[in-house]
Amino acid sequence: MPSDSSQHSPRDTRVLVTVNALALAVGVLLSCSTPLGEISVYGRLTLAITWAFTQLVVLVGGTWWYENRAASSFEPASATTAASRSAGGAW
């Protein structure tokens, strides 16, 4: 069972879910409205393709941010290694 320090804060979880839910909602809107998705943004680049790329960036960036915040709450690796050595733990 994970310790309290390894749990994500409810606010972090709420932010991650909200950002990804908004991206999904706009994606669904674009997929339901073909004329809206076909709007040209730049040359042959359409609004739908632009939004799909934006969703990918939001997903990867949001996951990185969420995991980075979770990792910063852990104790430093050197302290963990020293604790396992003093307790006789194997590497």
GUNU-743334 format. One record per residue (C-alpha): x, y, z. Coordinates in steps of 0.001 Angstrom, whole numbers, padded with zeros to 6 digits, always signed. Layout:
// GUNU-743334
XYZ/...
This chain:
// GUNU-743334
+000000+000000+000000/+001486+003417-000934/+002433+005817+001810/+000730+009204+002264/+003713+010995+000695/+003281+009086-002587/-000358+010126-003033/-001236+012880-005503/-003023+015858-004022/-006731+016129-004873/-006104+019536-006472/-003471+018105-008854/-005820+015307-009844/-008677+017765-010370/-006523+020007-012604/-005317+017054-014710/-008828+015660-015177/-010331+019099-015961/-007745+019986-018600/-008060+016610-020315/-011886+016664-020096/-011998+020083-021784/-009694+018865-024556/-011892+015791-025038/-015097+017878-025110/-013743+020152-027849/-012545+017080-029771/-016020+015541-029598/-017560+018835-030745/-015208+018966-033728/-015870+015348-034656/-019650+015865-034530/-019510+019014-036651/-017729+018160-039912/-017885+021701-041353/-016297+023096-038197/-013431+020571-038336/-012786+021326-042014/-011975+024999-041400/-008566+025731-042880/-006026+027019-040376/-002913+027213-042562/-002748+025811-046079/-004094+022243-045949/-003882+022164-042141/-007442+022003-040791/-008859+022908-037412/-009490+019207-036644/-005852+018211-037280/-004625+021218-035312/-006863+020280-032388/-005768+016625-032506/-002133+017741-032225/-003074+020132-029405/-004796+017272-027550/-001651+015173-027857/+000471+017997-026450/-002001+018549-023582/-002065+014828-022753/+001720+014419-022748/+002361+017768-021046/-000332+017202-018425/+000930+013722-017627/+004507+015000-017349/+003392+017840-015055/+001299+015473-012891/+004089+012916-012529/+006683+015632-011925/+004574+017053-009070/+004182+013549-007606/+007912+012822-007853/+008789+016055-006048/+006878+014851-002975/+009081+011765-002562/+012166+011763-000370/+015461+012150-002249/+016873+009014-003855/+020100+009243-001867/+018163+009139+001419/+016173+006119+000219/+019362+004294-000799/+021076+005111+002493/+018038+003889+004454/+017971+000569+002597/+021720+000085+003154/+021449+000722+006890/+018476-001654+007120/+020441-004369+005368/+018363-004236+002203/+019691-005762-000989/+020228-003698-004117/
